């Protein structure tokens, strides 16, 4: 995601795709789309305090995993990190050389 892409308005296709993905994930996890959206927004808010993240490339899923003799819900979050912020909330630039 480019810096200017962060400020661009989503078109209806992107919005529909995001809603469908959210609906599918929430259906598999027996979790409402509203709860999934709230989790995603909270994660964005908290992580953005410390890192510059790519919210467009962010993927959150709740699935089930076998834990011994019972199934357990598991949260997977794939959040592309663009950079790390310093303590003064300035971009540190330490991830620029990672390929």
N, C-alpha and C positions, 0 to 999 in steps of 0.2 A: 504494500500500500504506500503510495506516495503521500507526502504531507498534504498536498492540495486535495487528494482524494478523501481525506478525513472530513473536509468541509463541504464536499459535494452532496447534493440532494440525491437520495436514492430514487430510482425510477420504479414504476409499479411492478415490473418484472422482478427486480431485486427484493422488493418488499414481499411479494407473493412467494418467492422462493424461500425467504427466511421464515415466513409464517408456516409454510408447509414442512420445512425441516423441523421447526419447533413442535409442530403438531405430531409428527411422526415420532420424534424422540420422547415427547411427553406420553404418547400412547403406549409405547413400549415399556416405559417406566412406571405406568399407572400413576402419573403425576400430571396435574393440569397444566395447560400451556401458560396460564397466568403465573403459576409457581415457577415454571422453567424460565420464563422471561424475567421474573423478579430475581432469581438466582443469578442469571446472566448479568443483569444490570448491577446487582450488588458486587459481583466479582469484578466487573469493569471499573466500578467506582473505587474499590479498595486497591486493586492492583495498579490503577493509574496514578495513585499517590506516589508510587515508587518506581514505576517503569512506564515507558512509552510503548503501548501495545497496538497491534493491528486488530481492531474490533471487527473488521470485515472478514478476516481470516480465522476468527475465533470459532471454535467448535466445542460445544458442551453436550455430553450425553450421560444419561443415567441408565445403566444396564444392571443385570444381575450376574453374580458370580457364585460358584459353588464354594461354600465355606464349610467343609466337613460334610455333614449330612443335611444341611439346609442352604437355601439360597439367600444371598445377602445383596442388597442394592449397593451399587458402586458408581461413584461420580468420576467421569473422565473429562478433563478439560485440556484442550489443545489451544494454547494462547500464544500466537507469535509475538515475541518481544523484539521491539525495534531498538530500544536503548534503555539504559538505567539512569535514573535521576539521582542527583546528589542530595545531601541533606537540606540544601537550600531550594529544592524542587527545580533545579536546573538540570538539563540533560548532560550527563557525564561524558558520553561518547565512548564508553568502554566496549561496546559491542560492534563498533564500526568495522573492525578487522576480522570478524568471524565470518567464515564462508560456509 
